[in-house]
Amino acid sequence: MDKRYSVLIQDSGETFACDGSKNLLRAMEVLGRRGIPVGCRGGGCGVCKVRVTAGGFQTQKMSRSCVSEEEEKAGVVLACKLFPTSDLALEVVGKMSKTVCAPRR
């Protein structure tokens, strides 16, 4: 069984668990959580773009039209292609971040 990691979405304060075998976006959806916008789920639209501010991760191939090499080096990746290797903290920076990430009241 894969280790479970804690994920904090700093914009909304939402937290959820994700194991290393699921991408971050899928884990969030399976748990019925929200906080990261959902788009194509395939790494091609950029809607789920996030900036990892703390923690370790691996990624799968992402469209360079959505995430440049410079952005990726700075921790900006697509949640649908992000697999945690430790607890994570992140900020949403995708196209729809303002509509999805308002803090819950």
KOLKOL-417550 format. One line per field, with one value per residue (C-alpha): residue number from 0; residue in three letters; x, y, z. Coordinates in steps of 0.05 Angstrom, whole numbers. Layout:
// KOLKOL-417550
seq	(NUM | ...)
type	(ALA | ...)
u	(X | ...)
v	(Y | ...)
w	(Z | ...)
//
This chain:
// KOLKOL-417550
seq	(0 | 1 | 2 | 3 | 4 | 5 | 6 | 7 | 8 | 9 | 10 | 11 | 12 | 13 | 14 | 15 | 16 | 17 | 18 | 19 | 20 | 21 | 22 | 23 | 24 | 25 | 26 | 27 | 28 | 29 | 30 | 31 | 32 | 33 | 34 | 35 | 36 | 37 | 38 | 39 | 40 | 41 | 42 | 43 | 44 | 45 | 46 | 47 | 48 | 49 | 50 | 51 | 52 | 53 | 54 | 55 | 56 | 57 | 58 | 59 | 60 | 61 | 62 | 63 | 64 | 65 | 66 | 67 | 68 | 69 | 70 | 71 | 72 | 73 | 74 | 75 | 76 | 77 | 78 | 79 | 80 | 81 | 82 | 83 | 84 | 85 | 86 | 87 | 88 | 89 | 90 | 91 | 92 | 93 | 94 | 95 | 96 | 97 | 98 | 99 | 100 | 101 | 102 | 103 | 104)
type	(MET | ASP | LYS | ARG | TYR | SER | VAL | LEU | ILE | GLN | ASP | SER | GLY | GLU | THR | PHE | ALA | CYS | ASP | GLY | SER | LYS | ASN | LEU | LEU | ARG | ALA | MET | GLU | VAL | LEU | GLY | ARG | ARG | GLY | ILE | PRO | VAL | GLY | CYS | ARG | GLY | GLY | GLY | CYS | GLY | VAL | CYS | LYS | VAL | ARG | VAL | THR | ALA | GLY | GLY | PHE | GLN | THR | GLN | LYS | MET | SER | ARG | SER | CYS | VAL | SER | GLU | GLU | GLU | GLU | LYS | ALA | GLY | VAL | VAL | LEU | ALA | CYS | LYS | LEU | PHE | PRO | THR | SER | ASP | LEU | ALA | LEU | GLU | VAL | VAL | GLY | LYS | MET | SER | LYS | THR | VAL | CYS | ALA | PRO | ARG | ARG)
u	(0 | 26 | 40 | -13 | 9 | -27 | -42 | -58 | -88 | -66 | -116 | -177 | -148 | -175 | -135 | -140 | -99 | -66 | -24 | 34 | -3 | -57 | -48 | -67 | -128 | -157 | -147 | -183 | -242 | -248 | -252 | -306 | -261 | -253 | -202 | -166 | -204 | -217 | -207 | -186 | -151 | -98 | -44 | -65 | -110 | -74 | -137 | -109 | -42 | -13 | 51 | 80 | 105 | 129 | 141 | 166 | 133 | 141 | 105 | 86 | 91 | 54 | 40 | 93 | 38 | 11 | 75 | 142 | 208 | 222 | 154 | 165 | 233 | 198 | 148 | 91 | 58 | -9 | -47 | -70 | 3 | 28 | 44 | 65 | 127 | 116 | 65 | 51 | 28 | 7 | -26 | -73 | -49 | -91 | -140 | -199 | -164 | -205 | -273 | -256 | -208 | -248 | -242 | -302 | -345)
v	(0 | 69 | 120 | 175 | 247 | 309 | 363 | 435 | 482 | 548 | 591 | 558 | 523 | 457 | 395 | 323 | 259 | 233 | 171 | 169 | 125 | 177 | 244 | 301 | 323 | 252 | 243 | 309 | 289 | 218 | 248 | 298 | 356 | 421 | 476 | 460 | 474 | 413 | 416 | 363 | 317 | 301 | 355 | 396 | 454 | 487 | 496 | 457 | 494 | 499 | 524 | 475 | 517 | 460 | 386 | 335 | 310 | 277 | 295 | 263 | 297 | 364 | 408 | 462 | 509 | 504 | 498 | 525 | 493 | 555 | 549 | 475 | 489 | 540 | 487 | 506 | 443 | 414 | 378 | 325 | 305 | 315 | 256 | 272 | 241 | 278 | 324 | 383 | 455 | 490 | 551 | 550 | 592 | 563 | 600 | 592 | 600 | 660 | 626 | 561 | 581 | 629 | 610 | 574 | 611)
w	(0 | -19 | 35 | 42 | 42 | 67 | 15 | 35 | -16 | 13 | -25 | 6 | 68 | 41 | 60 | 35 | 33 | -31 | -40 | -88 | -138 | -155 | -186 | -141 | -181 | -183 | -108 | -94 | -138 | -109 | -39 | -61 | -44 | -82 | -88 | -153 | -218 | -262 | -337 | -387 | -336 | -388 | -381 | -441 | -418 | -359 | -317 | -258 | -256 | -185 | -153 | -102 | -44 | 1 | -6 | -56 | -119 | -187 | -251 | -316 | -384 | -388 | -448 | -455 | -478 | -407 | -365 | -390 | -369 | -326 | -291 | -278 | -247 | -201 | -178 | -224 | -251 | -270 | -213 | -262 | -273 | -202 | -156 | -84 | -53 | 14 | 46 | 0 | 5 | -59 | -89 | -149 | -207 | -265 | -310 | -263 | -196 | -172 | -184 | -149 | -93 | -52 | 22 | 50 | 100)
//
